[in-house]
Amino acid sequence: MYAPAFNRVDDEDAVRRMVAEAGAGELVTVGPDGYPAATRLPVLWTGDTVRAHFARANQHWRSITAGSPGLLVVGGPQAYVSPSWYASKAEHGRVVPTWNYTTVHLTGRVRVHDDVDWLRDLVTALTDAHEGAREHPWAVTDAPDAYVDGQLRGIVGVELVVERVEGKAKLSQNRSEQDRAGVVEGLRTELSPAAHQVAELMQPDLRG
């Protein structure tokens, strides 16, 4: 990942929050034929391992050789930045559009799991992670056992043992305070919820 020093997110706790808030990412692997395959998967990152699951009908998992390299790309909020928002536009006009965003790249080795107990543990953990804060959280055990067993037969697990963590927050850190304030104000006028999220992210310092 290309990440200038002022865009790098070096605090691993901050990177883990970025992944948890996104909740899903694109798992990219290269099969025996030399071609890349990518699938968006809900993910759970604990310790040095990311766990997820494929639909069994998805042929991607069949192309994964145990221990082969993989890349998980987890994107956060993103938005177009108009040069008209910069205070410096009125001063010298030497401004151009850009794109603000956050992203995390997790690189490591991939392994497929087709064990029902492993899968049950994963879907339970994923469910608890997303339902835990709800007033009336749903639990895997709320569904009939036979039904859950049938659903588990329709998925295949995958884990990525993380060897490299790269976080990036491109949030106009290279601009002046006045330009950044203009971008925040401009983003807040946009209709896109993602633009408002980027504006909020520009307030704290994500870099750690």
Short mmCIF file of the C-alpha atoms (twelve columns), coordinates in Angstrom:
data_MODEL
# 
_entry.id   MODEL 
# 
loop_
_atom_site.group_PDB 
_atom_site.id 
_atom_site.type_symbol 
_atom_site.label_atom_id 
_atom_site.label_alt_id 
_atom_site.label_comp_id 
_atom_site.label_asym_id 
_atom_site.label_seq_id 
_atom_site.Cartn_x 
_atom_site.Cartn_y 
_atom_site.Cartn_z 
_atom_site.pdbx_PDB_model_num 
ATOM 1   C CA . MET A 1   0.000   0.000   0.000   1 
ATOM 2   C CA . TYR A 2   1.221   3.475   -0.849  1 
ATOM 3   C CA . ALA A 3   0.908   5.515   2.347   1 
ATOM 4   C CA . PRO A 4   2.900   8.712   2.956   1 
ATOM 5   C CA . ALA A 5   3.972   9.176   6.568   1 
ATOM 6   C CA . PHE A 6   1.195   11.683  7.289   1 
ATOM 7   C CA . ASN A 7   -1.463  9.202   6.080   1 
ATOM 8   C CA . ARG A 8   -0.231  6.056   7.837   1 
ATOM 9   C CA . VAL A 9   -2.239  4.702   10.760  1 
ATOM 10  C CA . ASP A 10  0.434   3.147   12.959  1 
ATOM 11  C CA . ASP A 11  -1.651  2.521   16.079  1 
ATOM 12  C CA . GLU A 12  -2.833  -1.104  15.816  1 
ATOM 13  C CA . ASP A 13  -5.766  -0.457  18.159  1 
ATOM 14  C CA . ALA A 14  -6.955  2.253   15.763  1 
ATOM 15  C CA . VAL A 15  -6.517  -0.100  12.798  1 
ATOM 16  C CA . ARG A 16  -8.490  -2.817  14.576  1 
ATOM 17  C CA . ARG A 17  -11.294 -0.330  15.249  1 
ATOM 18  C CA . MET A 18  -11.339 0.582   11.565  1 
ATOM 19  C CA . VAL A 19  -11.752 -3.085  10.605  1 
ATOM 20  C CA . ALA A 20  -14.383 -3.718  13.270  1 
ATOM 21  C CA . GLU A 21  -16.407 -0.665  12.204  1 
ATOM 22  C CA . ALA A 22  -16.291 -1.695  8.546   1 
ATOM 23  C CA . GLY A 23  -17.244 -5.262  9.431   1 
ATOM 24  C CA . ALA A 24  -16.369 -6.727  6.035   1 
ATOM 25  C CA . GLY A 25  -13.610 -6.702  3.460   1 
ATOM 26  C CA . GLU A 26  -12.480 -8.054  0.106   1 
ATOM 27  C CA . LEU A 27  -10.391 -11.217 0.426   1 
ATOM 28  C CA . VAL A 28  -8.040  -11.461 -2.555  1 
ATOM 29  C CA . THR A 29  -6.127  -14.634 -3.400  1 
ATOM 30  C CA . VAL A 30  -4.407  -16.002 -6.493  1 
ATOM 31  C CA . GLY A 31  -5.363  -19.466 -7.692  1 
ATOM 32  C CA . PRO A 32  -3.286  -22.143 -9.419  1 
ATOM 33  C CA . ASP A 33  -4.198  -20.612 -12.784 1 
ATOM 34  C CA . GLY A 34  -2.398  -17.398 -11.814 1 
ATOM 35  C CA . TYR A 35  -5.543  -15.273 -11.810 1 
ATOM 36  C CA . PRO A 36  -6.726  -13.330 -8.745  1 
ATOM 37  C CA . ALA A 37  -10.112 -13.936 -7.151  1 
ATOM 38  C CA . ALA A 38  -11.847 -11.614 -4.702  1 
ATOM 39  C CA . THR A 39  -14.897 -12.000 -2.477  1 
ATOM 40  C CA . ARG A 40  -16.441 -9.572  -0.005  1 
ATOM 41  C CA . LEU A 41  -16.801 -11.323 3.343   1 
ATOM 42  C CA . PRO A 42  -17.941 -10.358 6.857   1 
ATOM 43  C CA . VAL A 43  -14.810 -10.686 8.990   1 
ATOM 44  C CA . LEU A 44  -13.807 -11.098 12.608  1 
ATOM 45  C CA . TRP A 45  -10.230 -10.160 13.578  1 
ATOM 46  C CA . THR A 46  -9.000  -11.566 16.875  1 
ATOM 47  C CA . GLY A 47  -5.347  -11.900 17.854  1 
ATOM 48  C CA . ASP A 48  -3.350  -12.490 14.693  1 
ATOM 49  C CA . THR A 49  -6.173  -14.228 12.819  1 
ATOM 50  C CA . VAL A 50  -9.029  -13.011 10.649  1 
ATOM 51  C CA . ARG A 51  -11.922 -15.444 10.283  1 
ATOM 52  C CA . ALA A 52  -14.697 -15.395 7.711   1 
ATOM 53  C CA . HIS A 53  -16.829 -17.738 5.624   1 
ATOM 54  C CA . PHE A 54  -17.749 -18.272 1.979   1 
ATOM 55  C CA . ALA A 55  -21.000 -19.525 0.536   1 
ATOM 56  C CA . ARG A 56  -20.230 -23.129 -0.378  1 
ATOM 57  C CA . ALA A 57  -21.445 -22.435 -3.925  1 
ATOM 58  C CA . ASN A 58  -18.749 -19.756 -4.321  1 
ATOM 59  C CA . GLN A 59  -15.906 -21.378 -6.266  1 
ATOM 60  C CA . HIS A 60  -13.335 -18.963 -4.831  1 
ATOM 61  C CA . TRP A 61  -12.598 -21.126 -1.788  1 
ATOM 62  C CA . ARG A 62  -11.829 -24.139 -3.964  1 
ATOM 63  C CA . SER A 63  -8.921  -22.262 -5.576  1 
ATOM 64  C CA . ILE A 64  -7.188  -21.576 -2.244  1 
ATOM 65  C CA . THR A 65  -4.162  -23.717 -1.434  1 
ATOM 66  C CA . ALA A 66  -3.472  -24.069 2.289   1 
ATOM 67  C CA . GLY A 67  -0.789  -21.597 3.339   1 
ATOM 68  C CA . SER A 68  -0.998  -19.530 0.170   1 
ATOM 69  C CA . PRO A 69  -0.767  -15.714 0.474   1 
ATOM 70  C CA . GLY A 70  -3.877  -13.600 0.759   1 
ATOM 71  C CA . LEU A 71  -4.782  -9.937  1.047   1 
ATOM 72  C CA . LEU A 72  -7.801  -8.603  2.897   1 
ATOM 73  C CA . VAL A 73  -8.773  -5.069  1.843   1 
ATOM 74  C CA . VAL A 74  -11.088 -3.340  4.310   1 
ATOM 75  C CA . GLY A 75  -12.406 -0.022  3.079   1 
ATOM 76  C CA . GLY A 76  -13.815 2.698   5.296   1 
ATOM 77  C CA . PRO A 77  -15.719 5.908   4.521   1 
ATOM 78  C CA . GLN A 78  -14.704 7.728   1.330   1 
ATOM 79  C CA . ALA A 79  -15.693 10.915  -0.449  1 
ATOM 80  C CA . TYR A 80  -14.782 13.262  -3.294  1 
ATOM 81  C CA . VAL A 81  -13.110 16.510  -2.231  1 
ATOM 82  C CA . SER A 82  -13.843 19.588  -4.360  1 
ATOM 83  C CA . PRO A 83  -11.024 22.122  -4.779  1 
ATOM 84  C CA . SER A 84  -13.658 24.835  -4.382  1 
ATOM 85  C CA . TRP A 85  -13.714 24.036  -0.655  1 
ATOM 86  C CA . TYR A 86  -10.082 25.032  -0.067  1 
ATOM 87  C CA . ALA A 87  -9.421  28.460  1.405   1 
ATOM 88  C CA . SER A 88  -6.241  28.534  -0.681  1 
ATOM 89  C CA . LYS A 89  -8.298  28.515  -3.902  1 
ATOM 90  C CA . ALA A 90  -9.042  32.205  -3.369  1 
ATOM 91  C CA . GLU A 91  -5.370  32.918  -2.619  1 
ATOM 92  C CA . HIS A 92  -3.598  31.363  -5.599  1 
ATOM 93  C CA . GLY A 93  -5.937  28.945  -7.389  1 
ATOM 94  C CA . ARG A 94  -3.335  26.158  -7.436  1 
ATOM 95  C CA . VAL A 95  -5.679  23.422  -6.238  1 
ATOM 96  C CA . VAL A 96  -7.115  20.244  -7.758  1 
ATOM 97  C CA . PRO A 97  -9.754  17.668  -6.750  1 
ATOM 98  C CA . THR A 98  -8.838  14.670  -4.625  1 
ATOM 99  C CA . TRP A 99  -10.419 11.707  -2.842  1 
ATOM 100 C CA . ASN A 100 -10.401 11.225  0.924   1 
ATOM 101 C CA . TYR A 101 -10.750 7.749   2.398   1 
ATOM 102 C CA . THR A 102 -9.640  5.234   4.993   1 
ATOM 103 C CA . THR A 103 -8.498  1.691   4.291   1 
ATOM 104 C CA . VAL A 104 -6.737  -1.246  5.907   1 
ATOM 105 C CA . HIS A 105 -4.701  -3.952  4.170   1 
ATOM 106 C CA . LEU A 106 -4.090  -7.203  6.047   1 
ATOM 107 C CA . THR A 107 -1.651  -9.598  4.398   1 
ATOM 108 C CA . GLY A 108 -0.936  -13.148 5.460   1 
ATOM 109 C CA . ARG A 109 -1.454  -16.844 4.805   1 
ATOM 110 C CA . VAL A 110 -4.856  -18.349 4.071   1 
ATOM 111 C CA . ARG A 111 -6.428  -21.651 5.049   1 
ATOM 112 C CA . VAL A 112 -9.889  -23.061 4.335   1 
ATOM 113 C CA . HIS A 113 -11.935 -24.735 7.088   1 
ATOM 114 C CA . ASP A 114 -14.769 -27.189 6.436   1 
ATOM 115 C CA . ASP A 115 -15.353 -28.312 10.003  1 
ATOM 116 C CA . VAL A 116 -18.832 -27.810 11.428  1 
ATOM 117 C CA . ASP A 117 -17.627 -26.991 14.957  1 
ATOM 118 C CA . TRP A 118 -15.185 -24.377 13.601  1 
ATOM 119 C CA . LEU A 119 -17.980 -22.854 11.528  1 
ATOM 120 C CA . ARG A 120 -20.464 -22.849 14.399  1 
ATOM 121 C CA . ASP A 121 -17.937 -21.055 16.611  1 
ATOM 122 C CA . LEU A 122 -17.310 -18.480 13.881  1 
ATOM 123 C CA . VAL A 123 -20.931 -17.668 13.108  1 
ATOM 124 C CA . THR A 124 -21.681 -17.468 16.835  1 
ATOM 125 C CA . ALA A 125 -18.785 -15.040 17.366  1 
ATOM 126 C CA . LEU A 126 -19.770 -12.955 14.315  1 
ATOM 127 C CA . THR A 127 -23.376 -12.811 15.469  1 
ATOM 128 C CA . ASP A 128 -22.420 -11.830 19.010  1 
ATOM 129 C CA . ALA A 129 -20.120 -9.086  17.679  1 
ATOM 130 C CA . HIS A 130 -22.922 -7.486  15.654  1 
ATOM 131 C CA . GLU A 131 -25.883 -8.206  17.933  1 
ATOM 132 C CA . GLY A 132 -24.276 -7.579  21.330  1 
ATOM 133 C CA . ALA A 133 -25.115 -3.882  21.553  1 
ATOM 134 C CA . ARG A 134 -28.764 -4.285  20.498  1 
ATOM 135 C CA . GLU A 135 -31.576 -3.956  22.998  1 
ATOM 136 C CA . HIS A 136 -32.900 -7.384  22.040  1 
ATOM 137 C CA . PRO A 137 -29.925 -9.240  20.542  1 
ATOM 138 C CA . TRP A 138 -30.532 -12.276 18.368  1 
ATOM 139 C CA . ALA A 139 -28.423 -15.352 19.120  1 
ATOM 140 C CA . VAL A 140 -27.607 -18.385 17.005  1 
ATOM 141 C CA . THR A 141 -29.281 -20.508 19.664  1 
ATOM 142 C CA . ASP A 142 -32.567 -18.674 18.989  1 
ATOM 143 C CA . ALA A 143 -32.935 -20.723 15.783  1 
ATOM 144 C CA . PRO A 144 -33.736 -24.459 15.807  1 
ATOM 145 C CA . ASP A 145 -30.626 -26.642 15.947  1 
ATOM 146 C CA . ALA A 146 -31.583 -28.584 12.831  1 
ATOM 147 C CA . TYR A 147 -32.056 -25.350 10.892  1 
ATOM 148 C CA . VAL A 148 -28.661 -24.001 11.993  1 
ATOM 149 C CA . ASP A 149 -27.019 -27.308 11.084  1 
ATOM 150 C CA . GLY A 150 -28.485 -27.036 7.603   1 
ATOM 151 C CA . GLN A 151 -27.263 -23.461 7.202   1 
ATOM 152 C CA . LEU A 152 -23.766 -24.447 8.308   1 
ATOM 153 C CA . ARG A 153 -23.647 -27.048 5.545   1 
ATOM 154 C CA . GLY A 154 -24.059 -24.201 3.068   1 
ATOM 155 C CA . ILE A 155 -20.875 -22.337 4.054   1 
ATOM 156 C CA . VAL A 156 -17.121 -22.928 4.178   1 
ATOM 157 C CA . GLY A 157 -14.767 -21.181 6.591   1 
ATOM 158 C CA . VAL A 158 -11.555 -19.331 5.846   1 
ATOM 159 C CA . GLU A 159 -8.876  -17.821 8.035   1 
ATOM 160 C CA . LEU A 160 -6.096  -15.371 7.297   1 
ATOM 161 C CA . VAL A 161 -3.119  -15.500 9.654   1 
ATOM 162 C CA . VAL A 162 -2.006  -11.875 9.559   1 
ATOM 163 C CA . GLU A 163 1.666   -11.179 8.872   1 
ATOM 164 C CA . ARG A 164 1.472   -7.519  7.838   1 
ATOM 165 C CA . VAL A 165 -0.883  -4.736  8.922   1 
ATOM 166 C CA . GLU A 166 -1.174  -1.508  6.925   1 
ATOM 167 C CA . GLY A 167 -3.600  1.261   7.792   1 
ATOM 168 C CA . LYS A 168 -4.159  4.456   5.847   1 
ATOM 169 C CA . ALA A 169 -6.284  7.522   6.556   1 
ATOM 170 C CA . LYS A 170 -6.101  10.012  3.691   1 
ATOM 171 C CA . LEU A 171 -7.915  12.926  5.322   1 
ATOM 172 C CA . SER A 172 -6.264  16.065  3.934   1 
ATOM 173 C CA . GLN A 173 -3.479  15.956  6.534   1 
ATOM 174 C CA . ASN A 174 -1.161  17.625  4.007   1 
ATOM 175 C CA . ARG A 175 -3.403  20.706  3.719   1 
ATOM 176 C CA . SER A 176 -3.428  23.817  5.892   1 
ATOM 177 C CA . GLU A 177 -5.766  24.107  8.849   1 
ATOM 178 C CA . GLN A 178 -7.899  26.539  6.853   1 
ATOM 179 C CA . ASP A 179 -8.128  24.173  3.877   1 
ATOM 180 C CA . ARG A 180 -9.035  21.244  6.132   1 
ATOM 181 C CA . ALA A 181 -11.768 23.304  7.781   1 
ATOM 182 C CA . GLY A 182 -13.119 24.136  4.332   1 
ATOM 183 C CA . VAL A 183 -13.169 20.457  3.359   1 
ATOM 184 C CA . VAL A 184 -15.027 19.501  6.537   1 
ATOM 185 C CA . GLU A 185 -17.601 22.234  5.932   1 
ATOM 186 C CA . GLY A 186 -17.981 21.203  2.294   1 
ATOM 187 C CA . LEU A 187 -18.377 17.504  3.083   1 
ATOM 188 C CA . ARG A 188 -21.107 18.299  5.575   1 
ATOM 189 C CA . THR A 189 -23.163 19.936  2.814   1 
ATOM 190 C CA . GLU A 190 -23.088 16.786  0.670   1 
ATOM 191 C CA . LEU A 191 -26.056 14.414  0.477   1 
ATOM 192 C CA . SER A 192 -23.900 11.319  0.814   1 
ATOM 193 C CA . PRO A 193 -23.787 9.818   4.341   1 
ATOM 194 C CA . ALA A 194 -20.239 8.673   3.560   1 
ATOM 195 C CA . ALA A 195 -19.183 12.296  3.017   1 
ATOM 196 C CA . HIS A 196 -20.489 13.156  6.486   1 
ATOM 197 C CA . GLN A 197 -18.570 10.204  7.921   1 
ATOM 198 C CA . VAL A 198 -15.354 11.434  6.310   1 
ATOM 199 C CA . ALA A 199 -15.981 14.898  7.771   1 
ATOM 200 C CA . GLU A 200 -16.289 13.366  11.230  1 
ATOM 201 C CA . LEU A 201 -13.104 11.335  10.758  1 
ATOM 202 C CA . MET A 202 -11.212 14.508  9.887   1 
ATOM 203 C CA . GLN A 203 -11.748 15.829  13.420  1 
ATOM 204 C CA . PRO A 204 -9.663  13.350  15.494  1 
ATOM 205 C CA . ASP A 205 -6.177  12.215  14.521  1 
ATOM 206 C CA . LEU A 206 -6.425  8.589   13.341  1 
ATOM 207 C CA . ARG A 207 -2.733  8.149   12.726  1 
ATOM 208 C CA . GLY A 208 -1.775  7.245   16.304  1 
# 
